[in-house]
Amino acid sequence: MPRLADAPGWMVCDLHQTVEGGDHLLLFGQVRSASTRPGLPPLVYAHRTFGTHSRFAERPRPAIADLIAACAR
């Protein structure tokens, strides 16, 4: 299977189940093989931002009141 050279980990999966979730289609895989490379932080996506666990807590965040106000618009 193709892999990104500098990826901190990889998995090979067989499609196990598909589930409709609103305007998304969720694909669940059964892991057949996996590996990691210690020392490389994984890429994560949260709060509409890509980052890594190593600096995730340092990212700027809007105040909770701003987030609530945005939902009320």
Buried (B, 14 or more C-beta within 10 A) or exposed (E): EEEEEEEBEBEEBEEEEEEEEEEEEEEEEEEEEEEEEEEEEEEEEEEEEEBEEEEEEEEEEEEEEEEEEEEEE
